[in-house]
Amino acid sequence: MTVNDGVAPDPRRYEELRLIRAFLRLTDHDRRQRILELVEQLAEDAELAAAAPAFVAAETSAPELIRDAAGPSE
């Protein structure tokens, strides 16, 4: 894609290119590794957050189970 191809720029694509350019400017291996690990962790967190509503709904009965288990045994 060129600047003058008549297509409206995609904001997400622009962010991707900014991230790549900034990463490529890093020359310190340790910093590059830290950035890579951080980005991977953020992506994983986003995936978990997207799945969280189903997980939270499944957890609603957990306190009831805990109360039953904590009661005196007969």
Sequence and secondary structure as in RCSB ss.txt:
>XXXX:A:sequence
MTVNDGVAPDPRRYEELRLIRAFLRLTDHDRRQRILELVEQLAEDAELAAAAPAFVAAETSAPELIRDAAGPSE
>XXXX:A:secstr
  TTSS    HHHHHHHHHHHHHHH   HHHHHHHHHHHHHHHHHHHHHHHHHHHHHHHTTHHHHHHHHHS   
